C-alpha cells in the first residue's frame, strides 16, 4: 500500500462527537481515488462507479494527521479497481478500510472507454521513456 496524501484533521472536519466526520473522510477517499486514477490512466475524464463496504475501524480527532493509501487490485478494459486504507500517520492505527473502489475511464462524450493499461506505471518512468 502506497500512502500518497496526508490530511490534517481540523475543526471544520469534525462531527458532533468531536471526531472526524465520516462523510468528510469519504470525500477525501473519493478525491484520492480519482487523482490516482487520473495519473494512472492519463485521462482527466474518469468517474467513480462503485465503492464497496466501508469499515470504520477507529476514529481520528482534531489535530491528528491521517494518510490515505491506495493500491491497485486490477485493471479492467475501461476501469481500474482500487483498495484504500486510511491510517493515523503518527500511530499507524487504521481508521478506515475500503476493500474495493471501481473507477471508470471515459471518452470525450462521457461514455466508458478502453484505457489500454495493464499495470501500474510511475510518472518518473514515463518521463524517462518518452513515447
Backbone as JSON Lines, residues from 0, in Angstrom:
{"i":0,"aa":"X","n":[0.86,-1.18,0.0],"ca":[0.0,0.0,0.0],"c":[0.89,1.23,0.0]}
{"i":1,"aa":"X","n":[0.67,2.11,-0.95],"ca":[1.41,3.38,-1.01],"c":[0.53,4.5,-0.48]}
{"i":2,"aa":"X","n":[1.07,5.25,0.46],"ca":[0.35,6.37,1.05],"c":[0.84,7.65,0.4]}
{"i":3,"aa":"X","n":[-0.05,8.3,-0.37],"ca":[0.33,9.46,-1.15],"c":[-0.11,10.78,-0.53]}
{"i":4,"aa":"X","n":[-1.19,10.77,0.21],"ca":[-1.79,12.01,0.69],"c":[-1.94,12.02,2.2]}
{"i":5,"aa":"X","n":[-1.64,13.16,2.77],"ca":[-1.85,13.37,4.21],"c":[-2.86,14.49,4.4]}
{"i":6,"aa":"X","n":[-3.66,14.34,5.42],"ca":[-4.63,15.38,5.78],"c":[-4.5,15.66,7.28]}
{"i":7,"aa":"X","n":[-4.67,16.92,7.6],"ca":[-4.65,17.36,8.99],"c":[-6.1,17.54,9.4]}
{"i":8,"aa":"X","n":[-6.55,16.86,10.44],"ca":[-7.94,16.95,10.89],"c":[-8.13,18.27,11.63]}
{"i":9,"aa":"X","n":[-8.98,19.13,11.05],"ca":[-9.21,20.47,11.57],"c":[-10.64,20.57,12.14]}
{"i":10,"aa":"X","n":[-10.94,21.63,12.87],"ca":[-12.26,21.77,13.49],"c":[-13.43,21.61,12.5]}
{"i":11,"aa":"X","n":[-13.27,22.11,11.28],"ca":[-14.36,22.02,10.31],"c":[-14.58,20.6,9.78]}
{"i":12,"aa":"X","n":[-13.69,19.66,10.12],"ca":[-13.81,18.26,9.68],"c":[-14.49,17.38,10.71]}
{"i":13,"aa":"X","n":[-14.9,17.94,11.84],"ca":[-15.41,17.15,12.96],"c":[-16.93,17.01,12.96]}
{"i":14,"aa":"X","n":[-17.39,15.91,13.56],"ca":[-18.81,15.68,13.78],"c":[-19.18,16.15,15.19]}
{"i":15,"aa":"X","n":[-20.44,16.02,15.61],"ca":[-20.82,16.47,16.96],"c":[-20.1,15.74,18.1]}
{"i":16,"aa":"X","n":[-19.51,14.57,17.81],"ca":[-18.74,13.85,18.84],"c":[-17.29,14.33,18.91]}
{"i":17,"aa":"X","n":[-16.96,15.34,18.13],"ca":[-15.6,15.9,18.08],"c":[-14.58,14.92,17.51]}
{"i":18,"aa":"X","n":[-15.06,14.03,16.65],"ca":[-14.15,13.14,15.9],"c":[-14.38,13.39,14.42]}
{"i":19,"aa":"X","n":[-13.5,12.87,13.6],"ca":[-13.57,13.1,12.16],"c":[-14.9,12.63,11.6]}
{"i":20,"aa":"X","n":[-15.6,13.52,10.9],"ca":[-16.88,13.2,10.26],"c":[-16.64,12.21,9.14]}
{"i":21,"aa":"X","n":[-17.38,11.1,9.14],"ca":[-17.21,10.05,8.15],"c":[-17.41,10.54,6.73]}
{"i":22,"aa":"X","n":[-18.36,11.44,6.53],"ca":[-18.61,11.97,5.19],"c":[-17.42,12.75,4.65]}
{"i":23,"aa":"X","n":[-16.73,13.47,5.52],"ca":[-15.54,14.21,5.09],"c":[-14.44,13.23,4.68]}
{"i":24,"aa":"X","n":[-14.28,12.17,5.47],"ca":[-13.26,11.17,5.15],"c":[-13.58,10.48,3.82]}
{"i":25,"aa":"X","n":[-14.84,10.17,3.59],"ca":[-15.22,9.55,2.31],"c":[-14.99,10.5,1.14]}
{"i":26,"aa":"X","n":[-15.21,11.78,1.35],"ca":[-14.91,12.78,0.31],"c":[-13.43,12.75,-0.03]}
{"i":27,"aa":"X","n":[-12.58,12.71,1.0],"ca":[-11.13,12.67,0.78],"c":[-10.72,11.39,0.05]}
{"i":28,"aa":"X","n":[-11.33,10.27,0.42],"ca":[-11.01,8.99,-0.23],"c":[-11.41,9.03,-1.7]}
{"i":29,"aa":"X","n":[-12.61,9.52,-1.99],"ca":[-13.07,9.58,-3.38],"c":[-12.16,10.49,-4.21]}
{"i":30,"aa":"X","n":[-11.76,11.6,-3.64],"ca":[-10.85,12.51,-4.35],"c":[-9.49,11.84,-4.59]}
{"i":31,"aa":"X","n":[-8.97,11.15,-3.58],"ca":[-7.67,10.47,-3.73],"c":[-7.76,9.38,-4.8]}
{"i":32,"aa":"X","n":[-8.86,8.61,-4.8],"ca":[-9.05,7.57,-5.81],"c":[-9.12,8.19,-7.21]}
{"i":33,"aa":"X","n":[-9.8,9.31,-7.32],"ca":[-9.91,9.99,-8.62],"c":[-8.54,10.48,-9.09]}
{"i":34,"aa":"X","n":[-7.8,11.14,-8.22],"ca":[-6.48,11.64,-8.6],"c":[-5.54,10.49,-8.98]}
{"i":35,"aa":"X","n":[-5.57,9.44,-8.21],"ca":[-4.71,8.28,-8.5],"c":[-5.06,7.71,-9.88]}
{"i":36,"aa":"X","n":[-6.36,7.59,-10.16],"ca":[-6.82,7.04,-11.44],"c":[-6.43,7.95,-12.6]}
{"i":37,"aa":"X","n":[-6.62,9.24,-12.44],"ca":[-6.24,10.19,-13.49],"c":[-4.77,10.04,-13.85]}
{"i":38,"aa":"X","n":[-3.93,9.92,-12.84],"ca":[-2.5,9.76,-13.08],"c":[-2.19,8.43,-13.75]}
{"i":39,"aa":"X","n":[-2.81,7.35,-13.28],"ca":[-2.55,6.03,-13.86],"c":[-3.05,5.92,-15.29]}
{"i":40,"aa":"X","n":[-4.27,6.41,-15.54],"ca":[-4.87,6.23,-16.87],"c":[-4.55,7.38,-17.82]}
{"i":41,"aa":"X","n":[-3.92,8.42,-17.3],"ca":[-3.54,9.59,-18.11],"c":[-4.76,10.2,-18.81]}
{"i":42,"aa":"X","n":[-5.84,10.32,-18.06],"ca":[-7.08,10.89,-18.58],"c":[-7.8,11.58,-17.43]}
{"i":43,"aa":"X","n":[-8.2,12.82,-17.6],"ca":[-8.92,13.54,-16.55],"c":[-10.41,13.21,-16.52]}
{"i":44,"aa":"X","n":[-10.89,12.51,-17.53],"ca":[-12.31,12.15,-17.59],"c":[-12.51,10.76,-17.0]}
{"i":45,"aa":"X","n":[-12.71,10.72,-15.7],"ca":[-12.97,9.45,-15.0],"c":[-14.12,9.69,-14.02]}
{"i":46,"aa":"X","n":[-14.78,8.6,-13.63],"ca":[-15.85,8.69,-12.64],"c":[-15.76,7.52,-11.67]}
{"i":47,"aa":"X","n":[-16.31,7.72,-10.49],"ca":[-16.42,6.65,-9.5],"c":[-17.66,5.84,-9.85]}
{"i":48,"aa":"X","n":[-17.49,4.54,-10.07],"ca":[-18.63,3.68,-10.37],"c":[-19.13,2.95,-9.14]}
{"i":49,"aa":"X","n":[-18.21,2.52,-8.27],"ca":[-18.6,1.65,-7.16],"c":[-17.64,1.83,-6.0]}
{"i":50,"aa":"X","n":[-18.19,1.87,-4.8],"ca":[-17.39,1.81,-3.58],"c":[-18.01,0.72,-2.72]}
{"i":51,"aa":"X","n":[-17.19,-0.26,-2.34],"ca":[-17.68,-1.4,-1.56],"c":[-17.98,-1.01,-0.13]}
{"i":52,"aa":"X","n":[-18.24,-2.02,0.66],"ca":[-18.45,-1.82,2.08],"c":[-17.28,-1.05,2.68]}
{"i":53,"aa":"X","n":[-17.61,-0.16,3.56],"ca":[-16.63,0.69,4.23],"c":[-16.55,0.24,5.68]}
{"i":54,"aa":"X","n":[-15.34,0.02,6.17],"ca":[-15.18,-0.45,7.54],"c":[-14.47,0.62,8.36]}
{"i":55,"aa":"X","n":[-15.23,1.3,9.23],"ca":[-14.64,2.26,10.15],"c":[-14.05,1.49,11.32]}
{"i":56,"aa":"X","n":[-12.73,1.52,11.46],"ca":[-12.03,0.74,12.48],"c":[-11.79,1.57,13.74]}
{"i":57,"aa":"X","n":[-11.38,2.81,13.56],"ca":[-11.14,3.71,14.68],"c":[-11.45,5.14,14.24]}
{"i":58,"aa":"X","n":[-11.38,6.06,15.15],"ca":[-11.69,7.45,14.8],"c":[-10.43,8.3,14.79]}
{"i":59,"aa":"X","n":[-10.57,9.47,14.24],"ca":[-9.5,10.47,14.27],"c":[-10.04,11.7,14.97]}
{"i":60,"aa":"X","n":[-9.18,12.38,15.66],"ca":[-9.56,13.57,16.42],"c":[-8.9,14.81,15.84]}
{"i":61,"aa":"X","n":[-9.4,15.97,16.25],"ca":[-8.81,17.23,15.82],"c":[-7.31,17.23,16.13]}
{"i":62,"aa":"X","n":[-6.53,17.65,15.13],"ca":[-5.09,17.71,15.28],"c":[-4.36,16.47,14.76]}
{"i":63,"aa":"X","n":[-5.1,15.37,14.59],"ca":[-4.47,14.16,14.04],"c":[-4.07,14.4,12.59]}
{"i":64,"aa":"X","n":[-3.01,13.74,12.19],"ca":[-2.6,13.72,10.79],"c":[-2.9,12.32,10.29]}
{"i":65,"aa":"X","n":[-3.71,12.26,9.23],"ca":[-4.05,10.96,8.67],"c":[-3.4,10.84,7.29]}
{"i":66,"aa":"X","n":[-3.22,9.62,6.84],"ca":[-2.7,9.41,5.49],"c":[-3.57,8.4,4.78]}
{"i":67,"aa":"X","n":[-3.73,8.63,3.48],"ca":[-4.62,7.83,2.64],"c":[-3.77,6.98,1.72]}
{"i":68,"aa":"X","n":[-3.98,5.68,1.8],"ca":[-3.24,4.75,0.96],"c":[-4.12,4.14,-0.1]}
{"i":69,"aa":"X","n":[-3.55,3.99,-1.3],"ca":[-4.26,3.4,-2.44],"c":[-3.4,2.28,-3.01]}
{"i":70,"aa":"X","n":[-4.07,1.2,-3.38],"ca":[-3.4,0.06,-4.02],"c":[-4.26,-0.41,-5.18]}
{"i":71,"aa":"X","n":[-3.65,-0.73,-6.31],"ca":[-4.39,-1.23,-7.46],"c":[-4.64,-2.72,-7.27]}
{"i":72,"aa":"X","n":[-5.9,-3.13,-7.4],"ca":[-6.25,-4.55,-7.35],"c":[-6.26,-5.15,-8.74]}
{"i":73,"aa":"X","n":[-6.82,-4.4,-9.71],"ca":[-6.83,-4.91,-11.09],"c":[-7.16,-3.82,-12.09]}
{"i":74,"aa":"X","n":[-6.76,-4.06,-13.31],"ca":[-7.1,-3.2,-14.43],"c":[-8.15,-3.93,-15.26]}
{"i":75,"aa":"X","n":[-9.29,-3.27,-15.51],"ca":[-10.29,-3.78,-16.43],"c":[-10.09,-3.11,-17.77]}
{"i":76,"aa":"X","n":[-10.95,-3.42,-18.72],"ca":[-10.84,-2.82,-20.06],"c":[-11.08,-1.31,-20.01]}
{"i":77,"aa":"X","n":[-12.09,-0.87,-19.24],"ca":[-12.41,0.55,-19.14],"c":[-12.29,1.07,-17.7]}
{"i":78,"aa":"X","n":[-11.85,0.22,-16.79],"ca":[-11.86,0.59,-15.38],"c":[-10.54,0.23,-14.69]}
{"i":79,"aa":"X","n":[-10.44,0.71,-13.48],"ca":[-9.35,0.32,-12.58],"c":[-10.0,0.1,-11.22]}
{"i":80,"aa":"X","n":[-9.62,-0.99,-10.56],"ca":[-10.17,-1.33,-9.25],"c":[-9.09,-1.11,-8.2]}
{"i":81,"aa":"X","n":[-9.45,-0.33,-7.18],"ca":[-8.51,0.08,-6.14],"c":[-8.95,-0.42,-4.78]}
{"i":82,"aa":"X","n":[-8.02,-0.43,-3.86],"ca":[-8.27,-0.68,-2.44],"c":[-7.74,0.54,-1.71]}
{"i":83,"aa":"X","n":[-8.36,0.89,-0.58],"ca":[-7.93,2.08,0.15],"c":[-7.88,1.78,1.65]}
{"i":84,"aa":"X","n":[-6.82,2.24,2.27],"ca":[-6.7,2.23,3.73],"c":[-6.34,3.64,4.17]}
{"i":85,"aa":"X","n":[-6.93,4.05,5.28],"ca":[-6.59,5.33,5.87],"c":[-6.1,5.03,7.28]}
{"i":86,"aa":"X","n":[-4.99,5.66,7.64],"ca":[-4.42,5.41,8.97],"c":[-3.92,6.71,9.59]}
{"i":87,"aa":"X","n":[-3.75,6.65,10.9],"ca":[-3.17,7.76,11.64],"c":[-1.68,7.75,11.33]}
{"i":88,"aa":"X","n":[-1.15,8.87,10.87],"ca":[0.25,8.96,10.46],"c":[1.19,8.67,11.62]}
{"i":89,"aa":"X","n":[0.88,9.15,12.79],"ca":[1.8,9.04,13.92],"c":[1.74,7.67,14.6]}
{"i":90,"aa":"X","n":[0.53,7.12,14.76],"ca":[0.37,5.84,15.48],"c":[0.29,4.64,14.55]}
{"i":91,"aa":"X","n":[0.05,4.89,13.26],"ca":[-0.15,3.83,12.25],"c":[-1.45,3.04,12.48]}
{"i":92,"aa":"X","n":[-2.31,3.52,13.37],"ca":[-3.58,2.84,13.63],"c":[-4.52,3.04,12.44]}
{"i":93,"aa":"X","n":[-5.12,1.96,11.97],"ca":[-6.07,2.03,10.86],"c":[-7.32,2.76,11.3]}
{"i":94,"aa":"X","n":[-7.78,3.67,10.46],"ca":[-9.01,4.43,10.72],"c":[-10.15,3.85,9.9]}
{"i":95,"aa":"X","n":[-9.89,3.56,8.63],"ca":[-10.93,3.04,7.74],"c":[-10.29,2.16,6.67]}
{"i":96,"aa":"X","n":[-11.04,1.14,6.24],"ca":[-10.63,0.34,5.09],"c":[-11.77,0.29,4.09]}
{"i":97,"aa":"X","n":[-11.42,0.36,2.82],"ca":[-12.37,0.21,1.73],"c":[-11.78,-0.86,0.81]}
{"i":98,"aa":"X","n":[-12.44,-2.0,0.74],"ca":[-11.89,-3.13,0.0],"c":[-11.87,-2.95,-1.5]}
{"i":99,"aa":"X","n":[-12.83,-2.16,-2.03],"ca":[-12.93,-2.07,-3.49],"c":[-13.55,-0.75,-3.92]}
{"i":100,"aa":"X","n":[-12.82,-0.05,-4.78],"ca":[-13.32,1.17,-5.42],"c":[-13.1,0.99,-6.91]}
{"i":101,"aa":"X","n":[-14.17,1.08,-7.69],"ca":[-14.06,0.94,-9.15],"c":[-14.2,2.31,-9.79]}
{"i":102,"aa":"X","n":[-13.16,2.69,-10.53],"ca":[-13.14,3.96,-11.25],"c":[-13.18,3.65,-12.75]}
{"i":103,"aa":"X","n":[-13.98,4.42,-13.51],"ca":[-14.17,4.15,-14.93],"c":[-13.6,5.29,-15.78]}
{"i":104,"aa":"X","n":[-12.9,4.91,-16.81],"ca":[-12.31,5.8,-17.8],"c":[-13.38,6.21,-18.81]}
{"i":105,"aa":"X","n":[-13.48,7.5,-19.12],"ca":[-14.5,7.98,-20.05],"c":[-13.87,8.61,-21.29]}
{"i":106,"aa":"X","n":[-14.63,8.58,-22.38],"ca":[-14.19,9.29,-23.59],"c":[-14.73,10.72,-23.54]}
{"i":107,"aa":"X","n":[-14.49,11.47,-24.61],"ca":[-14.9,12.88,-24.63],"c":[-16.42,13.08,-24.59]}
{"i":108,"aa":"X","n":[-17.19,12.0,-24.86],"ca":[-18.65,12.08,-24.81],"c":[-19.22,11.57,-23.5]}
{"i":109,"aa":"X","n":[-18.35,11.18,-22.57],"ca":[-18.8,10.7,-21.27],"c":[-19.16,9.23,-21.25]}
{"i":110,"aa":"X","n":[-18.73,8.47,-22.25],"ca":[-19.0,7.04,-22.32],"c":[-17.77,6.25,-21.86]}
{"i":111,"aa":"X","n":[-17.98,5.07,-21.23],"ca":[-16.83,4.25,-20.86],"c":[-15.96,3.98,-22.07]}
{"i":112,"aa":"X","n":[-14.65,4.1,-21.88],"ca":[-13.7,3.94,-22.99],"c":[-12.52,3.09,-22.54]}
{"i":113,"aa":"X","n":[-12.04,2.21,-23.43],"ca":[-10.84,1.42,-23.09],"c":[-9.66,2.35,-22.81]}
{"i":114,"aa":"X","n":[-8.86,1.99,-21.83],"ca":[-7.7,2.81,-21.48],"c":[-6.38,2.18,-21.9]}
{"i":115,"aa":"X","n":[-6.36,0.88,-22.18],"ca":[-5.16,0.22,-22.66],"c":[-4.08,-0.03,-21.62]}
{"i":116,"aa":"X","n":[-4.36,0.2,-20.36],"ca":[-3.36,0.0,-19.3],"c":[-3.53,-1.4,-18.69]}
{"i":117,"aa":"X","n":[-2.4,-2.01,-18.33],"ca":[-2.44,-3.35,-17.74],"c":[-1.63,-3.46,-16.46]}
{"i":118,"aa":"X","n":[-0.88,-2.4,-16.13],"ca":[-0.05,-2.44,-14.92],"c":[0.14,-1.03,-14.39]}
{"i":119,"aa":"X","n":[0.54,-0.95,-13.14],"ca":[0.81,0.33,-12.51],"c":[2.04,0.95,-13.17]}
{"i":120,"aa":"X","n":[1.91,2.22,-13.5],"ca":[3.03,2.97,-14.07],"c":[3.33,4.16,-13.16]}
{"i":121,"aa":"X","n":[4.6,4.51,-13.1],"ca":[5.01,5.66,-12.3],"c":[5.39,6.79,-13.24]}
{"i":122,"aa":"X","n":[5.01,8.01,-12.89],"ca":[5.27,9.17,-13.73],"c":[6.76,9.29,-14.04]}
{"i":123,"aa":"X","n":[7.62,9.03,-13.06],"ca":[9.06,9.13,-13.28],"c":[9.52,8.2,-14.4]}
{"i":124,"aa":"X","n":[8.89,7.03,-14.53],"ca":[9.25,6.1,-15.59],"c":[8.75,6.59,-16.95]}
{"i":125,"aa":"X","n":[7.59,7.22,-16.97],"ca":[7.07,7.78,-18.23],"c":[7.97,8.89,-18.73]}
{"i":126,"aa":"X","n":[8.49,9.7,-17.81],"ca":[9.35,10.81,-18.18],"c":[10.7,10.33,-18.71]}
{"i":127,"aa":"X","n":[11.17,9.19,-18.2],"ca":[12.45,8.63,-18.65],"c":[12.34,7.87,-19.96]}
{"i":128,"aa":"X","n":[11.12,7.46,-20.3],"ca":[10.9,6.67,-21.52],"c":[9.85,7.35,-22.4]}
{"i":129,"aa":"X","n":[10.2,8.43,-23.08],"ca":[9.21,9.12,-23.92],"c":[8.69,8.22,-25.03]}
{"i":130,"aa":"X","n":[7.43,8.4,-25.35],"ca":[6.77,7.59,-26.38],"c":[7.06,8.15,-27.75]}
